[in-house]
Amino acid sequence: MNVELTRFRVKQGKSERVAEWLQFLNEHMDDVLVTLEGEKMYVETIFRELLNGEEYLYWYSVQGSGGIAVENSQHWIDKKHLEFWEECIDETFKPIDLKTEVVMIPEKVRNSMK
């Protein structure tokens, strides 16, 4: 099981487009959840922050091993998600992986993630 929290910087001038992206994901949640199955993604959450005039998105995830990478998915929702990503995420900023210190998942929940 892999637990991650990663920060990505949003490109300047793309705040409104990010809002559309997040709204799109929320409005198509049934399709989003279908794609998570193939990725063995048990939890995926996106956070948004404005810090010192820069906007960031944080991805928190709990994922099993052996899942399909989103980049390899043929599902339309993943293709649209990657279009938004390419348009909005600043690839010149090295993503920051926060260090996982403690993972608190009850055993009965952990067992269902296998």
Secondary structure, DSSP 8 states (H G I E B T S, - for coil): -EEEEEEEEB-TT-HHHHHHHHHHHHHTHHHHHHHHHHHTEEEEEEEEEEETTEEEEEEEEEE-TT---GGG---HHHHHHHHHHHHHB-TTS--EE---------HHHHHTT-
